[in-house]
């Protein structure tokens, strides 16, 4: 009997995890690997957050919670958005086991089968999978290496079937940030064409520019056609805790609650109490983390920019840099695997992030500065010592 449904053909293998597995194979033979492929902070979860989880466990917070999430956490989430606008914690917030599930549930509850969703690319590959899970069709909209918005290009992709737009700012993998004018233009298009906007803002605290970060809440204060997705993984170094949330209008949140009730039930109870402490406790850990990432970025950008034949745009946020190696005349998947095999430097091939990422490699600088210097030095040396067809 064949247990594999036909829909599984639409779910690709994760390129990042494939590279991670190849790296682990190399490490199993005793060889050194420089892990620049995984998007995971190398900082520990702050002690006050760990203590809050431990305290919650000791107080017996180990059972189910409301599918919407603990009310105090929803209040804390709404408080963090006061600089952008007002959120009703009773009706406009849902807490989920990770931001990924928040995004999945919002798409599943809002997009009809056989419709289309526009995705600004390069983009995180899971967006396409989630759209297909809703039996809809993802339509890519190229946004360049600096993740810029071109209104005419986006409008050219609109059809009578278009029902939504997915944006991610700051963007994985480019580190680009959509400014307020771009966000306003996207919101206006959504209003004019009756579309849903899914705004993934998971990296909103990891920025390296003095320009104020714009949330879709600044643009659509009632969240009439917007879902904002965020979480704790990146800013608070809580990837394994699996805690995320979504903000939207009461109808969307109620629909997401129904999905959560019938799938995961709720986010882990004691983790939710840790989330309250993360938001209401000291924020010094974020400042230290951003300062260190900025220090690393300056070094990484300088090294990559010095490599002949490589083009690179300096990111404004996240902990990724997305250089273009296409002039070296080698396909990015092949290049990534060759680089790992010959030097131990592990990256993610850019084509994993869509056609707009072909020829690129995503390099995560969420590792120590010393490891970055050594690993990128090996990358540069490997390119210089191997003859590629420079176009």
FENLIN-V525671 format. One line per field, one symbol per residue. phi: phi as a letter, one per 30 degrees, with the letter a starting at -180 (. if undefined). A space follows every 50 residues. Layout:
# FENLIN-V525671
phi = ???
This chain:
# FENLIN-V525671
phi = .cccdedddccdddddddddddddddddcicdbcdcccdbeccdeeeddd dddddddddidbcdbeddjeddddddddddcedclcbdddbcbbcbdjde dedddddddbcdeicbbdbdbdaeddedddddddiccdbdbdbidchccc edddddcdbeddbabcbbbecccdidbdddddddddddddddchcccccd cdcdccbbbddddccdddcbdchdbbcccaacdddchbeddhbbabbade ddddddddddecbdiadedddddddddedcdecdddddddddddddeedd dddddddeiccacddcaibbbbdccdddibddddddddddddbidcbcdd ddcjedcdicbccdccbdddddddddddddddddccdcddd
